[in-house]
């Protein structure tokens, strides 16, 4: 029993170490991309990074996607286009082989789409949201939901009001017709009573 618990503990520690190592790698890649952006690293260094990341598929593809999303536009020039075409061809092969997780394949596809759209992000490069922005978005969404609920309630109330008014109109018409029928019936009865008398008098 203790050996099993120890095994689970070691597995959890290993997973945590892998997660931290991946986060460090992504942080380093982001830092390298920023250094290149401010012209502190050369293009040949970036190409070497991309080649190494492409060779080590499973562990490095996420870093590759992050790097290309950051610096792809600056590398995708006429002089370097053949190299970039080769990188993206290899990325397409990785997607088609389906040997990686679906999450990684979607990330690769996003980078392919980004290049196809001339490196223009679909929603703009707004960066990560702050905590206050997340709270504001959540409040705004809740407000919109509340408005929708209120509108649905108003529509239901209007429908009920219309139905009730229709019923009341119908009931008034029905009562008027019933009254007319009653009067007509009384008139007919009066004729039945008075007609023989009138005929006898004539």
C-alpha positions as CSV (number, residue, x, y, z in Angstrom):
1,X,0.0,0.0,0.0
2,X,2.8,2.4,0.9
3,X,4.7,1.5,-2.3
4,X,1.6,2.4,-4.3
5,X,1.3,5.7,-2.6
6,X,5.0,6.4,-3.1
7,X,4.6,5.6,-6.8
8,X,1.7,8.0,-7.2
9,X,3.6,10.7,-5.3
10,X,6.6,10.3,-7.6
11,X,4.4,10.4,-10.7
12,X,2.7,13.6,-9.5
13,X,6.1,15.2,-8.8
14,X,7.4,14.1,-12.3
15,X,4.3,15.7,-13.9
16,X,4.8,18.9,-11.9
17,X,8.5,19.0,-12.9
18,X,7.5,18.5,-16.6
19,X,4.9,21.3,-16.4
20,X,7.4,23.7,-14.8
21,X,10.0,22.8,-17.4
22,X,7.5,23.4,-20.2
23,X,6.6,26.8,-18.7
24,X,10.3,27.8,-18.5
25,X,10.8,26.7,-22.1
26,X,7.9,28.8,-23.3
27,X,9.2,31.7,-21.2
28,X,12.6,31.4,-22.7
29,X,11.2,31.2,-26.2
30,X,9.1,34.3,-25.7
31,X,12.3,36.1,-24.4
32,X,14.3,35.0,-27.4
33,X,11.6,36.2,-29.7
34,X,11.5,39.6,-28.0
35,X,15.3,39.8,-28.2
36,X,15.1,39.2,-31.9
37,X,12.4,41.9,-32.2
38,X,14.7,44.5,-30.8
39,X,17.5,43.3,-33.1
40,X,19.7,41.8,-30.4
41,X,19.7,38.4,-32.1
42,X,20.4,37.6,-35.8
43,X,18.0,35.9,-38.2
44,X,20.4,32.9,-38.6
45,X,20.1,32.3,-34.8
46,X,16.3,32.3,-35.2
47,X,16.5,29.8,-38.1
48,X,18.7,27.5,-36.0
49,X,16.2,27.6,-33.2
50,X,13.3,26.8,-35.5
51,X,15.2,23.8,-37.0
52,X,16.0,22.4,-33.6
53,X,12.5,22.8,-32.4
54,X,11.2,21.0,-35.5
55,X,13.5,18.1,-34.9
56,X,12.3,17.4,-31.4
57,X,8.6,17.1,-32.2
58,X,6.6,16.2,-29.1
59,X,8.4,18.4,-26.5
60,X,9.2,21.4,-28.6
61,X,6.2,22.0,-31.0
62,X,4.4,24.2,-28.6
63,X,7.6,26.4,-28.3
64,X,7.9,26.4,-32.1
65,X,4.3,27.7,-32.4
66,X,4.9,30.4,-29.8
67,X,8.2,31.5,-31.6
68,X,6.7,31.6,-35.1
69,X,3.7,33.5,-33.8
70,X,6.0,36.1,-32.4
71,X,8.7,36.4,-35.1
72,X,7.2,34.7,-38.2
73,X,6.3,37.9,-39.9
74,X,9.8,39.3,-39.5
75,X,11.4,36.1,-41.0
76,X,8.9,35.5,-43.8
77,X,10.7,37.8,-46.3
78,X,11.7,37.1,-49.9
79,X,15.2,36.1,-49.0
80,X,14.1,33.6,-46.4
81,X,10.9,32.4,-48.0
82,X,12.3,29.0,-49.2
83,X,13.4,28.2,-45.6
84,X,10.0,29.2,-44.3
85,X,8.2,27.2,-46.9
86,X,10.2,24.2,-45.8
87,X,9.4,24.7,-42.1
88,X,5.6,25.0,-42.8
89,X,5.7,22.0,-45.1
90,X,7.2,20.0,-42.2
91,X,4.5,21.4,-39.8
92,X,1.8,20.3,-42.3
93,X,3.3,16.8,-42.3
94,X,3.2,16.6,-38.5
95,X,-0.5,17.6,-38.6
96,X,-1.3,14.9,-41.2
97,X,0.5,12.1,-39.4
98,X,-1.6,12.8,-36.3
99,X,1.1,11.5,-34.0
100,X,0.9,14.5,-31.6
101,X,-2.0,15.5,-29.4
102,X,-5.0,17.3,-30.9
103,X,-4.0,20.4,-28.8
104,X,-0.6,20.6,-30.5
105,X,-2.1,20.0,-34.0
106,X,-4.6,22.9,-33.4
107,X,-1.7,25.1,-32.4
108,X,0.2,24.2,-35.5
109,X,-2.9,24.8,-37.7
110,X,-3.3,28.2,-36.1
111,X,0.2,29.2,-37.1
112,X,-0.4,27.9,-40.6
113,X,-3.6,30.0,-40.8
114,X,-1.7,33.0,-39.4
115,X,0.9,32.8,-42.2
116,X,-1.9,32.3,-44.8
117,X,-3.5,35.5,-43.5
118,X,-0.2,37.4,-44.0
119,X,0.5,37.2,-40.2
120,X,-2.5,39.3,-39.3
121,X,-4.1,37.8,-36.1
122,X,-7.8,37.2,-36.3
123,X,-8.6,39.2,-33.2
124,X,-5.6,41.5,-33.2
125,X,-2.6,41.3,-31.0
126,X,-4.2,42.5,-27.8
127,X,-2.0,40.5,-25.5
128,X,-3.3,38.7,-22.4
129,X,-6.2,40.1,-20.4
130,X,-5.7,41.6,-17.0
131,X,-7.7,40.3,-14.0
132,X,-9.8,43.5,-14.0
133,X,-10.6,43.0,-17.7
134,X,-11.7,39.4,-17.1
135,X,-14.0,40.6,-14.3
136,X,-15.4,43.4,-16.5
137,X,-16.0,40.9,-19.3
138,X,-17.8,38.6,-16.9
139,X,-19.9,41.4,-15.5
140,X,-20.8,42.5,-19.0
141,X,-21.7,39.0,-20.0
142,X,-23.9,38.6,-16.9
143,X,-25.6,42.0,-17.7
144,X,-26.3,40.9,-21.3
145,X,-27.8,37.6,-20.0
146,X,-30.0,39.5,-17.5
147,X,-31.2,41.8,-20.3
148,X,-32.1,38.7,-22.4
149,X,-34.0,37.1,-19.6
150,X,-35.9,40.4,-19.0
151,X,-36.8,40.7,-22.7
152,X,-38.1,37.1,-22.8
153,X,-40.2,37.8,-19.7
154,X,-41.6,41.0,-21.3
155,X,-42.4,39.0,-24.5
156,X,-44.3,36.4,-22.4
157,X,-46.2,39.0,-20.5
158,X,-47.2,40.8,-23.8
159,X,-48.3,37.5,-25.3
160,X,-50.4,36.7,-22.2
161,X,-51.9,40.3,-22.2
162,X,-52.8,39.9,-25.9
163,X,-54.3,36.5,-25.2
164,X,-56.3,37.9,-22.3
165,X,-57.5,40.9,-24.3
166,X,-58.5,38.6,-27.1
167,X,-60.5,36.5,-24.7
168,X,-62.2,39.5,-23.2
169,X,-63.1,40.8,-26.6
170,X,-64.5,37.4,-27.5
171,X,-66.4,37.2,-24.3
172,X,-67.9,40.7,-24.8
173,X,-68.9,39.7,-28.4
174,X,-70.3,36.4,-27.0
175,X,-72.3,38.2,-24.4
176,X,-73.7,40.7,-26.9
177,X,-74.7,37.9,-29.3
178,X,-76.3,36.0,-26.4
179,X,-78.3,39.1,-25.4
180,X,-79.4,39.6,-29.0
181,X,-80.5,36.0,-29.2
182,X,-82.4,36.3,-25.9
183,X,-84.2,39.4,-27.1
184,X,-85.0,37.7,-30.4
185,X,-86.4,34.8,-28.5
186,X,-88.6,37.0,-26.4
187,X,-89.8,38.8,-29.5
188,X,-90.7,35.5,-31.1
189,X,-92.5,34.3,-28.0
190,X,-94.4,37.6,-27.9
191,X,-95.4,37.1,-31.6
192,X,-96.6,33.6,-30.8
193,X,-98.8,34.9,-28.0
194,X,-100.0,38.1,-29.7
195,X,-100.5,36.8,-33.3
196,X,-103.7,34.7,-32.6
197,X,-105.3,37.6,-30.7
198,X,-104.5,40.0,-33.5
199,X,-105.9,37.6,-36.1
200,X,-109.1,37.0,-34.0
201,X,-109.7,40.7,-33.7
202,X,-109.4,41.2,-37.5
